[in-house]
Structure formats: structure tokens, C-alpha cells
Amino acid sequence: VKEINHSNSSIYINESFENLFDYINHIKKEEAFYLIDENVLSIHKNLFSNFSNIISIPSGEETKSIRYVNNIIGKLIELGANRKTFIIGIGGGVTCDVTGFIASIFMRGVNFGFVPTTLLAMTDASLGGKNGINFNNLKNILGVINEPDFVFVDYSFLKTLGYDEFLNGFAEIIKHACISSSNFFLHLEENANDYIKIVRDANNSSIDKLHNIICESIKIKLKVVDGDKNELNKRKMLNYGHSFGHAIEARHGIPHGAAVSLGIVFANVLSNKLGYLKEDSLNRITNLLERYNLPVDISSFDKKELIKWIEKDKKSSGQNIDFVFIQDIGDCFVKSLSIQKIID
Ligand SMILES: NC(=O)c1ccc[n+]([C@@H]2O[C@H](COP(=O)([O-])OP(=O)(O)OC[C@H]3O[C@@H](n4cnc5c(N)ncnc54)[C@H](O)[C@@H]3O)[C@@H](O)[C@H]2O)c1
């Protein structure tokens, strides 16, 4: 097992869920409350057979809403949760976001931890302390920055993850490579066929072979977050592909990872148009996304319409938006840009 300590969080990578309480021995198994993604709960029910205080979290982006948060808090109270309660979120990015959000406001905040069960949550959503929910379809408009006590990564959950969900995870992994590591990008290029083969039949393959890219992605995310937890500065780089990505996700109901892939292409085209990114690097990134079977065709999207969503995004202020440009693979920068300039 690999253990990383990051600010107040301990991150345990590649350990079996059955051993969770050996690592977090200050928490009593029978006293903790568990918010578990409904699919994880039904597919892996044997793992939770002797757990009490389980609340099933409906699958889907709609769960990141005040209505569901309300509902889940009602269940916590009904089951007797109190201000000493420890909450453990087990699921993908949706469950992690909802768990972190609820734990941060429940009784003015209780401690919490994550067991991410999707590739996207293991490599991105469970890390860094952002816990947001949506409002009126606007992504992550309500939220807190508050790190979990622990993140516990058990690869065996991935054996039951659907192929498309792996691809969503690859989108954020590729994003991490684009913003900070040309070597990692090269590795993803050279091994694309192998990784796709592994996840096509995850149940029968050696999922541990994803270890290197999971660790590298975690390392990059934590490094960028480090020292800029509140996103005043370099953390903004993690929003690469997310201005258009969030707009596409909200407007078209496309899954997060796939929307980020399209958002990356939008960001690259703009970076190229403004003279920052060379055509061959732009093509290399598009090709890599395609090799991981992610969508890259932005021709059918109405840019003007997406801009309306971008204007409402957190990253915009007045007529300007903090936009993440890329100038080379592994090298991004943030620049305030007038929204008009994106349209032109
Ligand atoms: N807080 C952050 O820093 C951050 C970063 C990136 C993304 N996010 C958020 O994460 C969300 C996307 O997360 P996601 O891609 O994990 O989606 P998700 O949580 O919706 O999970 C995807 C699907 O996989 C199912 N599932 C989960 N684990 C499984 C398993 N082991 N086996 C079988 N099925 C399983 C779920 O039921 C769901 O249907 C978005 O809302 C996005 O905004 C947050």
C-alpha cells in the first residue's frame, strides 16, 4: 500500500476495503455513517453486509442538488447521526461531492472520509477538498473547500465499473498530463492500446496495471492543489477544459469526463487561434483523447449558446473569465479573457 499525507488528509492507495478500519482505527465501524452509491451498494453488497447506518445515494448528476441533499440529511437525522458522527462516502465523484458537502454543513461540520469507486473519483474528484453541488443545472455553484480525513483507494471496485465510466476517468487523467507533464502524456500515448484493453474487460483483467497512471494522476492533482487550496492561483489550472466542459455538461447532459474532453478541444482551438498553441501539439492532444475513445468533435456545438452558460460559471466575473490556455503539452497558464474574445 502507498500512503500519501496531504495537508490534513491521509491517502491510502491500493489497499483492500476490508482492511479500511485497520488504517482509520480512531473511527468505530459501527458508529460511522455510510453514504454509498446505489450501484456500488447493490453490486458489492457482501462488503457491507455487517455495516449499519447505510444511506443509499442515487446514481446520477441530479443527486448533486439541494433536493437530494435535503433528503439525505433527513435520513442522517432519522438514523441518529450527531455532531460526533463520522461520515464515509463510498462511490464516484457524485457521491464524494455530496458526502463532502453534507458532512461540511451537517451540525456545523462533522469529519468525513472517501472511498472512491470510479477511476475519475480515484484520480481526481476525491482529492483536493472541493465538495460542490449544482443549482438550477449550474455546475458546482454551491460548495465548500474542506478536505476529507482520508481517501482510501481499493482498485478492486474498478472491476465492476462500466467501460464508458473508465473513459470519463481517462479524460481527467489526460487533463492532468496536459497541464503538467509531457512525460506522463507520452506514457499515455505509448500505452493507450494496453490501457484500453485492460478497461474493456475490467472484470477479467489485471486492473492493478492501472496503478502507475492512478498514482501519477493523484500526484499531479495534489501538487497543483498544494499551497493553493482556495484556488487563488495555480489551482485554477485544474479547470483546463472545464469552462466549455461544464457548459456542455450542463446544457447537453453529457457525462462529466466526456464533456471535459470536448472542453479540452475547445480550449485548445482557442489557444491555437490566439497564437499560444502550435497546431501539431493541438493535434497530438486531440489524437490522444480519440485513442481513449473520448469525444472530440466540437463542430455541432453552438459556441454562442455555450457562452451563456460560461457567463454564469464560477470562473467568470463580469465580462471576464479566468480561462486556462495551453501553450505546450505539460504547460498551461491562466489568463483573464473578455467573453467577447471567446465569441470572436
Ligand atoms: N470535487 C472535485 O474536485 C471533482 C473533480 C472532478 C469531478 N467531480 C465531479 O465528479 C462527478 C463525476 O464523477 P464520476 O465520473 O465518478 O461519476 P458518478 O459518481 O456519477 O459515477 C458514475 C457511475 O458509475 C457508477 N459506479 C460507481 N462506482 C462503481 C463501481 N465500482 N462499479 C460499478 N458502477 C459504479 C455510479 O453508480 C454511476 O452510475 C461530477 O459531478 C463532477 O462534477 C468533482
The ligand as an SDF file (V2000), in Angstrom:
LIG
                    3D

 44 48  0  0  0  0  0  0  0  0999 V2000
  -14.7240   17.6680   -6.3030 N   0  0  0  0  0  0  0  0  0  0  0  0
  -13.8770   17.6000   -7.3120 C   0  0  0  0  0  0  0  0  0  0  0  0
  -12.7330   18.0300   -7.2020 O   0  0  0  0  0  0  0  0  0  0  0  0
  -14.3170   16.9660   -8.5970 C   0  0  0  0  0  0  0  0  0  0  0  0
  -13.3610   16.7110   -9.6030 C   0  0  0  0  0  0  0  0  0  0  0  0
  -13.7810   16.0830  -10.7690 C   0  0  0  0  0  0  0  0  0  0  0  0
  -15.1120   15.7160  -10.9170 C   0  0  0  0  0  0  0  0  0  0  0  0
  -16.0160   15.9840   -9.9390 N   0  0  0  0  0  0  0  0  0  0  0  0
  -17.4160   15.5960  -10.0880 C   0  0  0  0  0  0  0  0  0  0  0  0
  -17.4970   14.1870  -10.1520 O   0  0  0  0  0  0  0  0  0  0  0  0
  -18.6890   13.8170  -10.8320 C   0  0  0  0  0  0  0  0  0  0  0  0
  -18.3820   12.7040  -11.8030 C   0  0  0  0  0  0  0  0  0  0  0  0
  -17.8820   11.6010  -11.0760 O   0  0  0  0  0  0  0  0  0  0  0  0
  -17.9120   10.1140  -11.6750 P   0  0  0  0  0  0  0  0  0  0  0  0
  -17.4440   10.1430  -13.0730 O   0  0  0  0  0  0  0  0  0  0  0  0
  -17.2320    9.2420  -10.7060 O   0  0  0  0  0  0  0  0  0  0  0  0
  -19.4680    9.8220  -11.7840 O   0  0  0  0  0  0  0  0  0  0  0  0
  -20.5350    9.1320  -10.8260 P   0  0  0  0  0  0  0  0  0  0  0  0
  -20.2670    9.3370   -9.4060 O   0  0  0  0  0  0  0  0  0  0  0  0
  -21.8580    9.5710  -11.3670 O   0  0  0  0  0  0  0  0  0  0  0  0
  -20.3660    7.5780  -11.1440 O   0  0  0  0  0  0  0  0  0  0  0  0
  -20.5650    7.1120  -12.4540 C   0  0  0  0  0  0  0  0  0  0  0  0
  -21.4380    5.8620  -12.4990 C   0  0  0  0  0  0  0  0  0  0  0  0
  -20.6780    4.7520  -12.0340 O   0  0  0  0  0  0  0  0  0  0  0  0
  -21.4230    4.0190  -11.0510 C   0  0  0  0  0  0  0  0  0  0  0  0
  -20.4050    3.3840  -10.2120 N   0  0  0  0  0  0  0  0  0  0  0  0
  -19.5980    3.9860   -9.2980 C   0  0  0  0  0  0  0  0  0  0  0  0
  -18.6910    3.1150   -8.8420 N   0  0  0  0  0  0  0  0  0  0  0  0
  -18.9240    1.9290   -9.4410 C   0  0  0  0  0  0  0  0  0  0  0  0
  -18.3110    0.6640   -9.3880 C   0  0  0  0  0  0  0  0  0  0  0  0
  -17.2100    0.4400   -8.6550 N   0  0  0  0  0  0  0  0  0  0  0  0
  -18.8470   -0.3430  -10.1290 N   0  0  0  0  0  0  0  0  0  0  0  0
  -19.9210   -0.1150  -10.9270 C   0  0  0  0  0  0  0  0  0  0  0  0
  -20.5340    1.0700  -11.0410 N   0  0  0  0  0  0  0  0  0  0  0  0
  -20.0340    2.0940  -10.3150 C   0  0  0  0  0  0  0  0  0  0  0  0
  -22.3210    5.0370  -10.4130 C   0  0  0  0  0  0  0  0  0  0  0  0
  -23.4630    4.4420   -9.8680 O   0  0  0  0  0  0  0  0  0  0  0  0
  -22.6760    5.9370  -11.6110 C   0  0  0  0  0  0  0  0  0  0  0  0
  -23.7500    5.3890  -12.3220 O   0  0  0  0  0  0  0  0  0  0  0  0
  -19.2220   15.0840  -11.4960 C   0  0  0  0  0  0  0  0  0  0  0  0
  -20.3400   15.5550  -10.7990 O   0  0  0  0  0  0  0  0  0  0  0  0
  -18.0810   16.0620  -11.3540 C   0  0  0  0  0  0  0  0  0  0  0  0
  -18.5200   17.4040  -11.2740 O   0  0  0  0  0  0  0  0  0  0  0  0
  -15.6260   16.5880   -8.7880 C   0  0  0  0  0  0  0  0  0  0  0  0
  1  2  1  0
  2  3  2  0
  2  4  1  0
  4  5  1  0
  4 44  2  0
  5  6  2  0
  6  7  1  0
  7  8  2  0
  8  9  1  0
  8 44  1  0
  9 10  1  0
  9 42  1  0
 10 11  1  0
 11 12  1  0
 11 40  1  0
 12 13  1  0
 13 14  1  0
 14 15  2  0
 14 16  1  0
 14 17  1  0
 17 18  1  0
 18 19  2  0
 18 20  1  0
 18 21  1  0
 21 22  1  0
 22 23  1  0
 23 24  1  0
 23 38  1  0
 24 25  1  0
 25 26  1  0
 25 36  1  0
 26 27  1  0
 26 35  1  0
 27 28  2  0
 28 29  1  0
 29 30  1  0
 29 35  2  0
 30 31  1  0
 30 32  2  0
 32 33  1  0
 33 34  2  0
 34 35  1  0
 36 37  1  0
 36 38  1  0
 38 39  1  0
 40 41  1  0
 40 42  1  0
 42 43  1  0
M  CHG  2   8   1  16  -1
M  END
$$$$
